């Protein structure tokens, strides 16, 4: 699952006996840990520079881990306190724009263009961009 939130951009998958919360920025995971609070702040951010996501938090699939994941999703739900996501991610949570914010806005733009392209054209001629 990809999640673009005001705390950052994350990919969450379940494998190897637990959840992997992955990010392209260590700072995004640190901000998320702080936002969730509680026992979540004690989870270690593992650096994996050779992988597609350079930072990860691992949460075991056990009763404690399930509580941590519930806290994570509860925090994300409670963070939706704005009328416009684009405005929110470029605003007060960080003092200066970073790569995550810029990437989220680029994704928004690409999906916006996709929305205006007829579906039959999108299916017939996939576009590859760099």
N, C-alpha and C positions, 0 to 999 in steps of 0.2 A: 504494500500500500504506500503510495506517495502522499505525503502531507505537506502542504505549503501553509505555514501558520505565521503568526506574528513573532513566533519564537525562532523560526528558521524553516528550512526545507529538510524533510526526513523521508527515509524509506524504512518501512517496518516489515520484516518478514519473520516467519516462524520456521526454524530449522535447527538441527543439532540439539534438540532438547530444550529449546527456549526461543525467546524473541530476540531479534537483532534489530536494534534501533540505530540506523546508519545515517550519517550526514557527510557532506562534503566539506564541512567546516567544524573543527573542534569547538569553536566558540558557540555555534548553534546548539550543540549538545550540552555545553556548560550552562547556557541560558535556559534550556529546557529543564535541566536538573534543578536549577534554582527555582524556576517557576512551579514545578511539581512539588518540591519541598519534601518534608518527611524523610522516610528512608531512601527515597529516590536520590537524594543528594549524595548518598554514600556509594552509589554505583560508579564504577571506574569508567572513564572514557579511554578506550583503547585506541591507540594510533595504528592505522593500517595503511601507510602511504603507498604500498604497492597494489592495493585493491582499488576497485572502482569508487568506493566510499572510503575516505581517508580516516574517518573516525567512527567508532562504534561503542554502543553500550549493550551489554548482554544481560538479559533477564531470564532466569531459569523458569521453566514451566512446572512450577510447584505452587502450593497455596500462597506462599509469600509473594512469589513472582506475579501471580494473577492479581493480587492486591495492588502491586506496584503498577501493573498495566492498567488496572481500573483507575488508579490515581492519575496516571498519565492522560488517559482519554477524558477523564473528568476535568482535568486542567485545560486541555485543549478545547473542550466544549465551553467551559466558563470564560475562555479567552475571547470568544466571539462576542465582543461588546462594542462593535463598531458598525456603522452603516455602509462602509466602503472599504473593502480589503486592500485594494491598490493604495489608497491613501494611507491606510494604517501601516502597511509594511514599510513605507517610506518615511514614517513619522517618528514619534518620540521614543520608541523602545531602544533605538540606537542613535548615537549622536551623529554618526556619519554613515552614508550608504556603504554597504560592503558587497562582496560578490554574491552572497545569497539573495539579498534584496534585488540586486540588478537581474539575477537569473530568474527570480519569480516574476518580475515585470516583463522580461523577455518571453517567458512561457505564456503569460497572460496575452501578450500581443500575438504570439503565434497561434494560440487557440482562438483568438478573436478573428484572425484572418481565416482560419479553418471554418469557422462558423458561417462566414459570408461566402464560402466556396460551396457550390452545389455538391451534395453527397456523391453523386455519380462521378463527378470529376475527381473528387478526392480518392475514390476507390480505384478508378481506372489509371490515374497517373500519380502515384505516390511521389512526393517531392523529397529529395534528399538535400539537406542544407548542412553547411559546415559552420 
